[in-house]
């Protein structure tokens, strides 16, 4: 894919085809390892969404309801 090619070219400080096969493999292996260790923003977002506890959600709904009641009584 073009985006991946650009990322690899930047990481290789030039173009990947100018590297020896050994250097190219080393570079790509390091990039893949780094990617596995840190994940992506999408992974972090999905994890946060799936980890919402029902008790936490219930308390947030109650707090929201209370603030709405205060706002209505103020108006």
C-alpha positions, 0 to 999 in steps of 0.5 A, a space after each residue: 500500500 502507498 502509505 505503508 511504503 512511504 512509512 518504510 521509506 522514511 524509516 529507512 532514510 531513503 528508499 527500501 530498495 536501496 537497502 540490502 535484503 538483510 538490512 531491509 528485513 532487519 528494518 521491517 522486523 523492528 518496525 513490526 515488533 515496535 507496532 506490536 508493543 505499542 498498538 494503535 490509537 484504535 486499539 486503545 479506544 476500543 479497549 477503553 469503550 469495552 472496559 466500561 463497568 456497569 456500576 461506573 456507567 450507572 453512577 455517570 447516568 445518576 450524576 448526569 440526571 442530577 445535573 439536569 434536574 438542577 439545570 431545570 430547577 434553575 431555569 
